[in-house]
Structure formats: C-alpha cells, structure tokens
Amino acid sequence: MDPVTLGLCSQIDLDLEVQRASRGQPAAAPAGDTLLPASMTESLEVGADRSAKDESEDELDADAVFAKLSSLKSTSQDEDEE
C-alpha cells in the first residue's frame, strides 16, 4: 500500500524521501520502446503504416457487428420483472 493513501505521510514528504534515497544513484535507463523524435516522423505519410490485411478488410456491416448481441439477451422475462 501507498503510505500517502494510508495517511502515514504527505505526498511532498514521500517525494523528498524518495529523492534523498536516490541521491548518488545512476539514472535509470529507459526500459522498453520509446517515442521517435518528431524530426523522424514529420516526413511520414498518413496511413503509410497500414498492413495488407487492413487494406483488404471490407467496411463493417452493422448487422454483422450486432449479430452476436442478440444471442446475449436473456430469454426469460422473469428476471427483468423482479
């Protein structure tokens, strides 16, 4: 649990203690993917990253999208009346 949530200290006190504890420690290396710089993405075309699968997809049909919802409806009216 968070000590601030438990009411043991304020957020400012916690931030000061974390800062004090991390003094002298090397900065953490970024983990995972990071964002590309804007200079690299300025020349990209809109929609250039679409795969062949996306291009071959047909437009969505409302009947196909909502077809499964009708099977989820409860068939008994007794539950709704209560």
N, CA, C and O atoms as a Maestro MAE file, in Angstrom:
{
 s_m_m2io_version
 :::
 2.0.0
}

f_m_ct {
 s_m_title
 :::
 protein
 m_atom[328] {
  # First column is atom index #
  i_m_mmod_type
  r_m_x_coord
  r_m_y_coord
  r_m_z_coord
  i_m_residue_number
  s_m_chain_name
  s_m_pdb_residue_name
  s_m_pdb_atom_name
  i_m_atomic_number
  :::
  1 25 0.836 -1.185 0.000 1 A "MET " " N  " 7
  2 3 0.000 0.000 0.000 1 A "MET " " CA " 6
  3 2 0.878 1.245 0.000 1 A "MET " " C  " 6
  4 15 2.027 1.230 0.441 1 A "MET " " O  " 8
  5 25 0.310 2.284 -0.495 2 A "ASP " " N  " 7
  6 3 0.982 3.571 -0.576 2 A "ASP " " CA " 6
  7 2 0.909 4.255 0.789 2 A "ASP " " C  " 6
  8 15 -0.175 4.332 1.368 2 A "ASP " " O  " 8
  9 25 2.032 4.755 1.322 3 A "PRO " " N  " 7
  10 3 1.979 5.412 2.631 3 A "PRO " " CA " 6
  11 2 1.133 6.681 2.628 3 A "PRO " " C  " 6
  12 15 0.589 7.066 3.663 3 A "PRO " " O  " 8
  13 25 1.019 7.330 1.475 4 A "VAL " " N  " 7
  14 3 0.173 8.529 1.399 4 A "VAL " " CA " 6
  15 2 -1.289 8.128 1.524 4 A "VAL " " C  " 6
  16 15 -2.064 8.788 2.217 4 A "VAL " " O  " 8
  17 25 -1.665 7.043 0.851 5 A "THR " " N  " 7
  18 3 -3.040 6.549 0.908 5 A "THR " " CA " 6
  19 2 -3.400 6.120 2.330 5 A "THR " " C  " 6
  20 15 -4.528 6.315 2.782 5 A "THR " " O  " 8
  21 25 -2.434 5.538 3.021 6 A "LEU " " N  " 7
  22 3 -2.670 5.092 4.393 6 A "LEU " " CA " 6
  23 2 -2.651 6.253 5.392 6 A "LEU " " C  " 6
  24 15 -2.995 6.074 6.560 6 A "LEU " " O  " 8
  25 25 -2.249 7.441 4.932 7 A "GLY " " N  " 7
  26 3 -2.226 8.599 5.821 7 A "GLY " " CA " 6
  27 2 -0.993 8.667 6.691 7 A "GLY " " C  " 6
  28 15 -0.986 9.390 7.687 7 A "GLY " " O  " 8
  29 25 0.050 7.937 6.345 8 A "LEU " " N  " 7
  30 3 1.263 7.939 7.138 8 A "LEU " " CA " 6
  31 2 2.143 9.156 6.883 8 A "LEU " " C  " 6
  32 15 2.902 9.573 7.758 8 A "LEU " " O  " 8
  33 25 2.040 9.727 5.681 9 A "CYS " " N  " 7
  34 3 2.806 10.923 5.345 9 A "CYS " " CA " 6
  35 2 2.121 11.642 4.195 9 A "CYS " " C  " 6
  36 15 1.173 11.124 3.607 9 A "CYS " " O  " 8
  37 25 2.602 12.837 3.877 10 A "SER " " N  " 7
  38 3 2.044 13.570 2.742 10 A "SER " " CA " 6
  39 2 2.821 13.202 1.481 10 A "SER " " C  " 6
  40 15 3.890 12.597 1.559 10 A "SER " " O  " 8
  41 25 2.283 13.565 0.326 11 A "GLN " " N  " 7
  42 3 2.954 13.259 -0.941 11 A "GLN " " CA " 6
  43 2 4.277 14.018 -1.034 11 A "GLN " " C  " 6
  44 15 5.253 13.501 -1.579 11 A "GLN " " O  " 8
  45 25 4.311 15.223 -0.513 12 A "ILE " " N  " 7
  46 3 5.546 16.016 -0.540 12 A "ILE " " CA " 6
  47 2 6.626 15.346 0.305 12 A "ILE " " C  " 6
  48 15 7.782 15.271 -0.112 12 A "ILE " " O  " 8
  49 25 6.257 14.859 1.491 13 A "ASP " " N  " 7
  50 3 7.216 14.161 2.345 13 A "ASP " " CA " 6
  51 2 7.751 12.912 1.660 13 A "ASP " " C  " 6
  52 15 8.947 12.629 1.722 13 A "ASP " " O  " 8
  53 25 6.870 12.167 1.009 14 A "LEU " " N  " 7
  54 3 7.279 10.953 0.313 14 A "LEU " " CA " 6
  55 2 8.225 11.288 -0.831 14 A "LEU " " C  " 6
  56 15 9.240 10.616 -1.011 14 A "LEU " " O  " 8
  57 25 7.904 12.323 -1.607 15 A "ASP " " N  " 7
  58 3 8.758 12.724 -2.721 15 A "ASP " " CA " 6
  59 2 10.146 13.126 -2.234 15 A "ASP " " C  " 6
  60 15 11.148 12.782 -2.862 15 A "ASP " " O  " 8
  61 25 10.212 13.860 -1.110 16 A "LEU " " N  " 7
  62 3 11.508 14.262 -0.558 16 A "LEU " " CA " 6
  63 2 12.328 13.049 -0.118 16 A "LEU " " C  " 6
  64 15 13.534 12.999 -0.356 16 A "LEU " " O  " 8
  65 25 11.696 12.095 0.506 17 A "GLU " " N  " 7
  66 3 12.408 10.894 0.956 17 A "GLU " " CA " 6
  67 2 12.898 10.053 -0.223 17 A "GLU " " C  " 6
  68 15 14.001 9.508 -0.188 17 A "GLU " " O  " 8
  69 25 12.078 9.954 -1.256 18 A "VAL " " N  " 7
  70 3 12.496 9.197 -2.441 18 A "VAL " " CA " 6
  71 2 13.667 9.888 -3.110 18 A "VAL " " C  " 6
  72 15 14.617 9.234 -3.541 18 A "VAL " " O  " 8
  73 25 13.601 11.227 -3.200 19 A "GLN " " N  " 7
  74 3 14.689 11.987 -3.799 19 A "GLN " " CA " 6
  75 2 15.971 11.826 -2.980 19 A "GLN " " C  " 6
  76 15 17.052 11.657 -3.544 19 A "GLN " " O  " 8
  77 25 15.853 11.879 -1.674 20 A "ARG " " N  " 7
  78 3 17.009 11.718 -0.796 20 A "ARG " " CA " 6
  79 2 17.610 10.314 -0.945 20 A "ARG " " C  " 6
  80 15 18.831 10.160 -0.977 20 A "ARG " " O  " 8
  81 25 16.768 9.314 -1.033 21 A "ALA " " N  " 7
  82 3 17.260 7.937 -1.146 21 A "ALA " " CA " 6
  83 2 17.921 7.671 -2.497 21 A "ALA " " C  " 6
  84 15 18.799 6.814 -2.601 21 A "ALA " " O  " 8
  85 25 17.507 8.396 -3.523 22 A "SER " " N  " 7
  86 3 18.062 8.135 -4.848 22 A "SER " " CA " 6
  87 2 19.297 8.974 -5.149 22 A "SER " " C  " 6
  88 15 19.881 8.837 -6.224 22 A "SER " " O  " 8
  89 25 19.707 9.834 -4.229 23 A "ARG " " N  " 7
  90 3 20.921 10.632 -4.434 23 A "ARG " " CA " 6
  91 2 22.118 9.708 -4.567 23 A "ARG " " C  " 6
  92 15 22.263 8.743 -3.817 23 A "ARG " " O  " 8
  93 25 22.970 10.016 -5.531 24 A "GLY " " N  " 7
  94 3 24.167 9.210 -5.727 24 A "GLY " " CA " 6
  95 2 23.934 7.992 -6.590 24 A "GLY " " C  " 6
  96 15 24.892 7.321 -6.974 24 A "GLY " " O  " 8
  97 25 22.719 7.695 -6.900 25 A "GLN " " N  " 7
  98 3 22.404 6.554 -7.757 25 A "GLN " " CA " 6
  99 2 22.436 6.996 -9.214 25 A "GLN " " C  " 6
  100 15 22.042 8.121 -9.520 25 A "GLN " " O  " 8
  101 25 22.896 6.136 -10.118 26 A "PRO " " N  " 7
  102 3 22.856 6.491 -11.540 26 A "PRO " " CA " 6
  103 2 21.411 6.533 -12.030 26 A "PRO " " C  " 6
  104 15 20.546 5.820 -11.522 26 A "PRO " " O  " 8
  105 25 21.170 7.378 -13.021 27 A "ALA " " N  " 7
  106 3 19.823 7.491 -13.578 27 A "ALA " " CA " 6
  107 2 19.422 6.170 -14.222 27 A "ALA " " C  " 6
  108 15 20.239 5.507 -14.861 27 A "ALA " " O  " 8
  109 25 18.190 5.804 -14.053 28 A "ALA " " N  " 7
  110 3 17.702 4.546 -14.607 28 A "ALA " " CA " 6
  111 2 17.617 4.656 -16.130 28 A "ALA " " C  " 6
  112 15 17.157 5.663 -16.668 28 A "ALA " " O  " 8
  113 25 18.061 3.619 -16.802 29 A "ALA " " N  " 7
  114 3 17.989 3.577 -18.261 29 A "ALA " " CA " 6
  115 2 16.542 3.344 -18.673 29 A "ALA " " C  " 6
  116 15 15.833 2.576 -18.023 29 A "ALA " " O  " 8
  117 25 16.094 3.995 -19.746 30 A "PRO " " N  " 7
  118 3 14.713 3.775 -20.184 30 A "PRO " " CA " 6
  119 2 14.511 2.315 -20.604 30 A "PRO " " C  " 6
  120 15 15.319 1.743 -21.336 30 A "PRO " " O  " 8
  121 25 13.433 1.742 -20.128 31 A "ALA " " N  " 7
  122 3 13.126 0.347 -20.437 31 A "ALA " " CA " 6
  123 2 12.047 0.291 -21.502 31 A "ALA " " C  " 6
  124 15 11.084 1.056 -21.450 31 A "ALA " " O  " 8
  125 25 12.193 -0.587 -22.447 32 A "GLY " " N  " 7
  126 3 11.168 -0.763 -23.465 32 A "GLY " " CA " 6
  127 2 11.286 0.251 -24.586 32 A "GLY " " C  " 6
  128 15 12.286 0.959 -24.702 32 A "GLY " " O  " 8
  129 25 10.274 0.310 -25.391 33 A "ASP " " N  " 7
  130 3 10.260 1.212 -26.538 33 A "ASP " " CA " 6
  131 2 10.047 2.649 -26.087 33 A "ASP " " C  " 6
  132 15 9.368 2.918 -25.095 33 A "ASP " " O  " 8
  133 25 10.639 3.557 -26.834 34 A "THR " " N  " 7
  134 3 10.444 4.971 -26.581 34 A "THR " " CA " 6
  135 2 9.885 5.615 -27.839 34 A "THR " " C  " 6
  136 15 9.902 5.009 -28.910 34 A "THR " " O  " 8
  137 25 9.399 6.816 -27.718 35 A "LEU " " N  " 7
  138 3 8.847 7.532 -28.858 35 A "LEU " " CA " 6
  139 2 9.956 8.002 -29.784 35 A "LEU " " C  " 6
  140 15 11.063 8.315 -29.345 35 A "LEU " " O  " 8
  141 25 9.642 8.046 -31.070 36 A "LEU " " N  " 7
  142 3 10.584 8.569 -32.045 36 A "LEU " " CA " 6
  143 2 10.596 10.083 -31.966 36 A "LEU " " C  " 6
  144 15 9.585 10.694 -31.619 36 A "LEU " " O  " 8
  145 25 11.722 10.694 -32.282 37 A "PRO " " N  " 7
  146 3 11.741 12.157 -32.301 37 A "PRO " " CA " 6
  147 2 10.857 12.692 -33.422 37 A "PRO " " C  " 6
  148 15 10.659 12.022 -34.436 37 A "PRO " " O  " 8
  149 25 10.332 13.882 -33.242 38 A "ALA " " N  " 7
  150 3 9.428 14.475 -34.225 38 A "ALA " " CA " 6
  151 2 10.107 14.638 -35.573 38 A "ALA " " C  " 6
  152 15 9.449 14.522 -36.608 38 A "ALA " " O  " 8
  153 25 11.399 14.902 -35.586 39 A "SER " " N  " 7
  154 3 12.098 15.097 -36.851 39 A "SER " " CA " 6
  155 2 12.065 13.839 -37.716 39 A "SER " " C  " 6
  156 15 12.122 13.931 -38.942 39 A "SER " " O  " 8
  157 25 11.973 12.681 -37.098 40 A "MET " " N  " 7
  158 3 11.912 11.430 -37.858 40 A "MET " " CA " 6
  159 2 10.502 11.129 -38.355 40 A "MET " " C  " 6
  160 15 10.339 10.407 -39.339 40 A "MET " " O  " 8
  161 25 9.500 11.660 -37.704 41 A "THR " " N  " 7
  162 3 8.129 11.336 -38.079 41 A "THR " " CA " 6
  163 2 7.456 12.396 -38.931 41 A "THR " " C  " 6
  164 15 6.346 12.172 -39.414 41 A "THR " " O  " 8
  165 25 8.090 13.542 -39.130 42 A "GLU " " N  " 7
  166 3 7.485 14.613 -39.908 42 A "GLU " " CA " 6
  167 2 7.258 14.224 -41.358 42 A "GLU " " C  " 6
  168 15 6.281 14.665 -41.962 42 A "GLU " " O  " 8
  169 25 8.127 13.418 -41.926 43 A "SER " " N  " 7
  170 3 8.031 13.101 -43.350 43 A "SER " " CA " 6
  171 2 7.194 11.853 -43.631 43 A "SER " " C  " 6
  172 15 7.046 11.472 -44.792 43 A "SER " " O  " 8
  173 25 6.654 11.221 -42.624 44 A "LEU " " N  " 7
  174 3 5.845 10.018 -42.837 44 A "LEU " " CA " 6
  175 2 4.513 10.383 -43.458 44 A "LEU " " C  " 6
  176 15 3.912 11.402 -43.116 44 A "LEU " " O  " 8
  177 25 4.055 9.539 -44.378 45 A "GLU " " N  " 7
  178 3 2.756 9.750 -44.998 45 A "GLU " " CA " 6
  179 2 1.657 9.218 -44.075 45 A "GLU " " C  " 6
  180 15 1.855 8.247 -43.345 45 A "GLU " " O  " 8
  181 25 0.516 9.864 -44.125 46 A "VAL " " N  " 7
  182 3 -0.607 9.433 -43.310 46 A "VAL " " CA " 6
  183 2 -1.105 8.099 -43.860 46 A "VAL " " C  " 6
  184 15 -1.362 7.982 -45.058 46 A "VAL " " O  " 8
  185 25 -1.241 7.109 -43.009 47 A "GLY " " N  " 7
  186 3 -1.741 5.796 -43.411 47 A "GLY " " CA " 6
  187 2 -0.700 4.946 -44.110 47 A "GLY " " C  " 6
  188 15 -1.045 3.902 -44.661 47 A "GLY " " O  " 8
  189 25 0.560 5.350 -44.110 48 A "ALA " " N  " 7
  190 3 1.603 4.580 -44.785 48 A "ALA " " CA " 6
  191 2 1.935 3.297 -44.042 48 A "ALA " " C  " 6
  192 15 2.534 2.392 -44.622 48 A "ALA " " O  " 8
  193 25 1.560 3.200 -42.780 49 A "ASP " " N  " 7
  194 3 1.904 2.045 -41.962 49 A "ASP " " CA " 6
  195 2 0.819 0.975 -41.977 49 A "ASP " " C  " 6
  196 15 0.842 0.065 -41.148 49 A "ASP " " O  " 8
  197 25 -0.115 1.066 -42.888 50 A "ARG " " N  " 7
  198 3 -1.203 0.079 -42.934 50 A "ARG " " CA " 6
  199 2 -0.696 -1.215 -43.534 50 A "ARG " " C  " 6
  200 15 0.056 -1.200 -44.508 50 A "ARG " " O  " 8
  201 25 -1.093 -2.306 -42.974 51 A "SER " " N  " 7
  202 3 -0.684 -3.602 -43.500 51 A "SER " " CA " 6
  203 2 -1.641 -4.038 -44.599 51 A "SER " " C  " 6
  204 15 -2.695 -3.433 -44.792 51 A "SER " " O  " 8
  205 25 -1.270 -5.084 -45.312 52 A "ALA " " N  " 7
  206 3 -2.102 -5.597 -46.403 52 A "ALA " " CA " 6
  207 2 -3.438 -6.100 -45.869 52 A "ALA " " C  " 6
  208 15 -4.453 -6.027 -46.562 52 A "ALA " " O  " 8
  209 25 -3.440 -6.609 -44.642 53 A "LYS " " N  " 7
  210 3 -4.678 -7.105 -44.045 53 A "LYS " " CA " 6
  211 2 -5.686 -5.971 -43.864 53 A "LYS " " C  " 6
  212 15 -6.874 -6.140 -44.137 53 A "LYS " " O  " 8
  213 25 -5.206 -4.816 -43.403 54 A "ASP " " N  " 7
  214 3 -6.094 -3.678 -43.200 54 A "ASP " " CA " 6
  215 2 -6.699 -3.204 -44.514 54 A "ASP " " C  " 6
  216 15 -7.871 -2.832 -44.563 54 A "ASP " " O  " 8
  217 25 -5.906 -3.217 -45.575 55 A "GLU " " N  " 7
  218 3 -6.388 -2.751 -46.870 55 A "GLU " " CA " 6
  219 2 -7.429 -3.691 -47.448 55 A "GLU " " C  " 6
  220 15 -8.322 -3.250 -48.171 55 A "GLU " " O  " 8
  221 25 -7.333 -4.972 -47.146 56 A "SER " " N  " 7
  222 3 -8.256 -5.942 -47.723 56 A "SER " " CA " 6
  223 2 -9.564 -6.049 -46.931 56 A "SER " " C  " 6
  224 15 -10.518 -6.677 -47.391 56 A "SER " " O  " 8
  225 25 -9.607 -5.443 -45.752 57 A "GLU " " N  " 7
  226 3 -10.828 -5.522 -44.949 57 A "GLU " " CA " 6
  227 2 -11.951 -4.733 -45.604 57 A "GLU " " C  " 6
  228 15 -11.743 -3.627 -46.102 57 A "GLU " " O  " 8
  229 25 -13.134 -5.313 -45.595 58 A "ASP " " N  " 7
  230 3 -14.305 -4.611 -46.105 58 A "ASP " " CA " 6
  231 2 -14.819 -3.679 -45.015 58 A "ASP " " C  " 6
  232 15 -14.431 -3.779 -43.851 58 A "ASP " " O  " 8
  233 25 -15.694 -2.777 -45.419 59 A "GLU " " N  " 7
  234 3 -16.306 -1.914 -44.420 59 A "GLU " " CA " 6
  235 2 -17.168 -2.755 -43.496 59 A "GLU " " C  " 6
  236 15 -17.735 -3.767 -43.907 59 A "GLU " " O  " 8
  237 25 -17.260 -2.336 -42.268 60 A "LEU " " N  " 7
  238 3 -18.038 -3.085 -41.290 60 A "LEU " " CA " 6
  239 2 -19.525 -2.934 -41.568 60 A "LEU " " C  " 6
  240 15 -20.005 -1.849 -41.897 60 A "LEU " " O  " 8
  241 25 -20.233 -4.024 -41.431 61 A "ASP " " N  " 7
  242 3 -21.668 -4.036 -41.621 61 A "ASP " " CA " 6
  243 2 -22.311 -4.035 -40.236 61 A "ASP " " C  " 6
  244 15 -21.937 -4.843 -39.386 61 A "ASP " " O  " 8
  245 25 -23.259 -3.153 -39.998 62 A "ALA " " N  " 7
  246 3 -23.889 -3.036 -38.690 62 A "ALA " " CA " 6
  247 2 -24.554 -4.341 -38.276 62 A "ALA " " C  " 6
  248 15 -24.504 -4.711 -37.103 62 A "ALA " " O  " 8
  249 25 -25.172 -5.042 -39.214 63 A "ASP " " N  " 7
  250 3 -25.826 -6.306 -38.878 63 A "ASP " " CA " 6
  251 2 -24.806 -7.337 -38.410 63 A "ASP " " C  " 6
  252 15 -25.077 -8.103 -37.486 63 A "ASP " " O  " 8
  253 25 -23.638 -7.360 -39.039 64 A "ALA " " N  " 7
  254 3 -22.606 -8.319 -38.641 64 A "ALA " " CA " 6
  255 2 -22.041 -7.973 -37.267 64 A "ALA " " C  " 6
  256 15 -21.732 -8.864 -36.475 64 A "ALA " " O  " 8
  257 25 -21.908 -6.688 -36.990 65 A "VAL " " N  " 7
  258 3 -21.347 -6.269 -35.703 65 A "VAL " " CA " 6
  259 2 -22.293 -6.600 -34.565 65 A "VAL " " C  " 6
  260 15 -21.864 -7.093 -33.522 65 A "VAL " " O  " 8
  261 25 -23.595 -6.330 -34.758 66 A "PHE " " N  " 7
  262 3 -24.557 -6.513 -33.680 66 A "PHE " " CA " 6
  263 2 -25.232 -7.882 -33.678 66 A "PHE " " C  " 6
  264 15 -26.117 -8.116 -32.854 66 A "PHE " " O  " 8
  265 25 -24.849 -8.788 -34.566 67 A "ALA " " N  " 7
  266 3 -25.479 -10.099 -34.644 67 A "ALA " " CA " 6
  267 2 -25.286 -10.904 -33.355 67 A "ALA " " C  " 6
  268 15 -26.200 -11.599 -32.911 67 A "ALA " " O  " 8
  269 25 -24.110 -10.808 -32.766 68 A "LYS " " N  " 7
  270 3 -23.837 -11.580 -31.553 68 A "LYS " " CA " 6
  271 2 -24.574 -11.032 -30.344 68 A "LYS " " C  " 6
  272 15 -24.814 -11.765 -29.385 68 A "LYS " " O  " 8
  273 25 -24.939 -9.752 -30.372 69 A "LEU " " N  " 7
  274 3 -25.623 -9.167 -29.225 69 A "LEU " " CA " 6
  275 2 -26.997 -9.775 -28.999 69 A "LEU " " C  " 6
  276 15 -27.448 -9.888 -27.859 69 A "LEU " " O  " 8
  277 25 -27.666 -10.166 -30.077 70 A "SER " " N  " 7
  278 3 -28.991 -10.742 -29.911 70 A "SER " " CA " 6
  279 2 -28.930 -12.078 -29.181 70 A "SER " " C  " 6
  280 15 -29.877 -12.450 -28.489 70 A "SER " " O  " 8
  281 25 -27.815 -12.804 -29.330 71 A "SER " " N  " 7
  282 3 -27.692 -14.077 -28.630 71 A "SER " " CA " 6
  283 2 -27.381 -13.878 -27.150 71 A "SER " " C  " 6
  284 15 -27.558 -14.805 -26.360 71 A "SER " " O  " 8
  285 25 -26.925 -12.698 -26.760 72 A "LEU " " N  " 7
  286 3 -26.608 -12.420 -25.360 72 A "LEU " " CA " 6
  287 2 -27.823 -12.016 -24.543 72 A "LEU " " C  " 6
  288 15 -27.774 -12.038 -23.313 72 A "LEU " " O  " 8
  289 25 -28.906 -11.649 -25.201 73 A "LYS " " N  " 7
  290 3 -30.108 -11.249 -24.474 73 A "LYS " " CA " 6
  291 2 -30.661 -12.421 -23.688 73 A "LYS " " C  " 6
  292 15 -30.628 -13.564 -24.146 73 A "LYS " " O  " 8
  293 25 -31.170 -12.130 -22.504 74 A "SER " " N  " 7
  294 3 -31.770 -13.208 -21.721 74 A "SER " " CA " 6
  295 2 -33.140 -13.531 -22.311 74 A "SER " " C  " 6
  296 15 -33.869 -12.640 -22.746 74 A "SER " " O  " 8
  297 25 -33.472 -14.805 -22.318 75 A "THR " " N  " 7
  298 3 -34.731 -15.231 -22.918 75 A "THR " " CA " 6
  299 2 -35.869 -15.236 -21.918 75 A "THR " " C  " 6
  300 15 -37.037 -15.265 -22.306 75 A "THR " " O  " 8
  301 25 -35.543 -15.207 -20.640 76 A "SER " " N  " 7
  302 3 -36.623 -15.245 -19.653 76 A "SER " " CA " 6
  303 2 -36.987 -13.825 -19.224 76 A "SER " " C  " 6
  304 15 -36.116 -13.021 -18.894 76 A "SER " " O  " 8
  305 25 -38.257 -13.537 -19.235 77 A "GLN " " N  " 7
  306 3 -38.753 -12.225 -18.853 77 A "GLN " " CA " 6
  307 2 -38.888 -12.100 -17.339 77 A "GLN " " C  " 6
  308 15 -39.050 -10.995 -16.819 77 A "GLN " " O  " 8
  309 25 -38.822 -13.236 -16.622 78 A "ASP " " N  " 7
  310 3 -38.995 -13.233 -15.169 78 A "ASP " " CA " 6
  311 2 -37.876 -12.444 -14.491 78 A "ASP " " C  " 6
  312 15 -38.127 -11.755 -13.502 78 A "ASP " " O  " 8
  313 25 -36.656 -12.530 -14.998 79 A "GLU " " N  " 7
  314 3 -35.534 -11.835 -14.385 79 A "GLU " " CA " 6
  315 2 -35.696 -10.328 -14.497 79 A "GLU " " C  " 6
  316 15 -35.337 -9.599 -13.572 79 A "GLU " " O  " 8
  317 25 -36.234 -9.846 -15.626 80 A "ASP " " N  " 7
  318 3 -36.399 -8.418 -15.831 80 A "ASP " " CA " 6
  319 2 -37.507 -7.841 -14.961 80 A "ASP " " C  " 6
  320 15 -37.434 -6.676 -14.572 80 A "ASP " " O  " 8
  321 25 -38.520 -8.620 -14.650 81 A "GLU " " N  " 7
  322 3 -39.664 -8.125 -13.891 81 A "GLU " " CA " 6
  323 2 -39.344 -7.959 -12.418 81 A "GLU " " C  " 6
  324 15 -39.994 -7.163 -11.740 81 A "GLU " " O  " 8
  325 25 -38.376 -8.674 -11.909 82 A "GLU " " N  " 7
  326 3 -38.062 -8.617 -10.472 82 A "GLU " " CA " 6
  327 2 -37.424 -7.392 -10.082 82 A "GLU " " C  " 6
  328 15 -37.105 -7.209 -8.908 82 A "GLU " " O  " 8
  :::
 }
 m_bond[327] {
  # First column is bond index #
  i_m_from
  i_m_to
  i_m_order
  :::
  1 1 2 1
  2 2 3 1
  3 3 4 2
  4 3 5 1
  5 5 6 1
  6 6 7 1
  7 7 8 2
  8 7 9 1
  9 9 10 1
  10 10 11 1
  11 11 12 2
  12 11 13 1
  13 13 14 1
  14 14 15 1
  15 15 16 2
  16 15 17 1
  17 17 18 1
  18 18 19 1
  19 19 20 2
  20 19 21 1
  21 21 22 1
  22 22 23 1
  23 23 24 2
  24 23 25 1
  25 25 26 1
  26 26 27 1
  27 27 28 2
  28 27 29 1
  29 29 30 1
  30 30 31 1
  31 31 32 2
  32 31 33 1
  33 33 34 1
  34 34 35 1
  35 35 36 2
  36 35 37 1
  37 37 38 1
  38 38 39 1
  39 39 40 2
  40 39 41 1
  41 41 42 1
  42 42 43 1
  43 43 44 2
  44 43 45 1
  45 45 46 1
  46 46 47 1
  47 47 48 2
  48 47 49 1
  49 49 50 1
  50 50 51 1
  51 51 52 2
  52 51 53 1
  53 53 54 1
  54 54 55 1
  55 55 56 2
  56 55 57 1
  57 57 58 1
  58 58 59 1
  59 59 60 2
  60 59 61 1
  61 61 62 1
  62 62 63 1
  63 63 64 2
  64 63 65 1
  65 65 66 1
  66 66 67 1
  67 67 68 2
  68 67 69 1
  69 69 70 1
  70 70 71 1
  71 71 72 2
  72 71 73 1
  73 73 74 1
  74 74 75 1
  75 75 76 2
  76 75 77 1
  77 77 78 1
  78 78 79 1
  79 79 80 2
  80 79 81 1
  81 81 82 1
  82 82 83 1
  83 83 84 2
  84 83 85 1
  85 85 86 1
  86 86 87 1
  87 87 88 2
  88 87 89 1
  89 89 90 1
  90 90 91 1
  91 91 92 2
  92 91 93 1
  93 93 94 1
  94 94 95 1
  95 95 96 2
  96 95 97 1
  97 97 98 1
  98 98 99 1
  99 99 100 2
  100 99 101 1
  101 101 102 1
  102 102 103 1
  103 103 104 2
  104 103 105 1
  105 105 106 1
  106 106 107 1
  107 107 108 2
  108 107 109 1
  109 109 110 1
  110 110 111 1
  111 111 112 2
  112 111 113 1
  113 113 114 1
  114 114 115 1
  115 115 116 2
  116 115 117 1
  117 117 118 1
  118 118 119 1
  119 119 120 2
  120 119 121 1
  121 121 122 1
  122 122 123 1
  123 123 124 2
  124 123 125 1
  125 125 126 1
  126 126 127 1
  127 127 128 2
  128 127 129 1
  129 129 130 1
  130 130 131 1
  131 131 132 2
  132 131 133 1
  133 133 134 1
  134 134 135 1
  135 135 136 2
  136 135 137 1
  137 137 138 1
  138 138 139 1
  139 139 140 2
  140 139 141 1
  141 141 142 1
  142 142 143 1
  143 143 144 2
  144 143 145 1
  145 145 146 1
  146 146 147 1
  147 147 148 2
  148 147 149 1
  149 149 150 1
  150 150 151 1
  151 151 152 2
  152 151 153 1
  153 153 154 1
  154 154 155 1
  155 155 156 2
  156 155 157 1
  157 157 158 1
  158 158 159 1
  159 159 160 2
  160 159 161 1
  161 161 162 1
  162 162 163 1
  163 163 164 2
  164 163 165 1
  165 165 166 1
  166 166 167 1
  167 167 168 2
  168 167 169 1
  169 169 170 1
  170 170 171 1
  171 171 172 2
  172 171 173 1
  173 173 174 1
  174 174 175 1
  175 175 176 2
  176 175 177 1
  177 177 178 1
  178 178 179 1
  179 179 180 2
  180 179 181 1
  181 181 182 1
  182 182 183 1
  183 183 184 2
  184 183 185 1
  185 185 186 1
  186 186 187 1
  187 187 188 2
  188 187 189 1
  189 189 190 1
  190 190 191 1
  191 191 192 2
  192 191 193 1
  193 193 194 1
  194 194 195 1
  195 195 196 2
  196 195 197 1
  197 197 198 1
  198 198 199 1
  199 199 200 2
  200 199 201 1
  201 201 202 1
  202 202 203 1
  203 203 204 2
  204 203 205 1
  205 205 206 1
  206 206 207 1
  207 207 208 2
  208 207 209 1
  209 209 210 1
  210 210 211 1
  211 211 212 2
  212 211 213 1
  213 213 214 1
  214 214 215 1
  215 215 216 2
  216 215 217 1
  217 217 218 1
  218 218 219 1
  219 219 220 2
  220 219 221 1
  221 221 222 1
  222 222 223 1
  223 223 224 2
  224 223 225 1
  225 225 226 1
  226 226 227 1
  227 227 228 2
  228 227 229 1
  229 229 230 1
  230 230 231 1
  231 231 232 2
  232 231 233 1
  233 233 234 1
  234 234 235 1
  235 235 236 2
  236 235 237 1
  237 237 238 1
  238 238 239 1
  239 239 240 2
  240 239 241 1
  241 241 242 1
  242 242 243 1
  243 243 244 2
  244 243 245 1
  245 245 246 1
  246 246 247 1
  247 247 248 2
  248 247 249 1
  249 249 250 1
  250 250 251 1
  251 251 252 2
  252 251 253 1
  253 253 254 1
  254 254 255 1
  255 255 256 2
  256 255 257 1
  257 257 258 1
  258 258 259 1
  259 259 260 2
  260 259 261 1
  261 261 262 1
  262 262 263 1
  263 263 264 2
  264 263 265 1
  265 265 266 1
  266 266 267 1
  267 267 268 2
  268 267 269 1
  269 269 270 1
  270 270 271 1
  271 271 272 2
  272 271 273 1
  273 273 274 1
  274 274 275 1
  275 275 276 2
  276 275 277 1
  277 277 278 1
  278 278 279 1
  279 279 280 2
  280 279 281 1
  281 281 282 1
  282 282 283 1
  283 283 284 2
  284 283 285 1
  285 285 286 1
  286 286 287 1
  287 287 288 2
  288 287 289 1
  289 289 290 1
  290 290 291 1
  291 291 292 2
  292 291 293 1
  293 293 294 1
  294 294 295 1
  295 295 296 2
  296 295 297 1
  297 297 298 1
  298 298 299 1
  299 299 300 2
  300 299 301 1
  301 301 302 1
  302 302 303 1
  303 303 304 2
  304 303 305 1
  305 305 306 1
  306 306 307 1
  307 307 308 2
  308 307 309 1
  309 309 310 1
  310 310 311 1
  311 311 312 2
  312 311 313 1
  313 313 314 1
  314 314 315 1
  315 315 316 2
  316 315 317 1
  317 317 318 1
  318 318 319 1
  319 319 320 2
  320 319 321 1
  321 321 322 1
  322 322 323 1
  323 323 324 2
  324 323 325 1
  325 325 326 1
  326 326 327 1
  327 327 328 2
  :::
 }
}
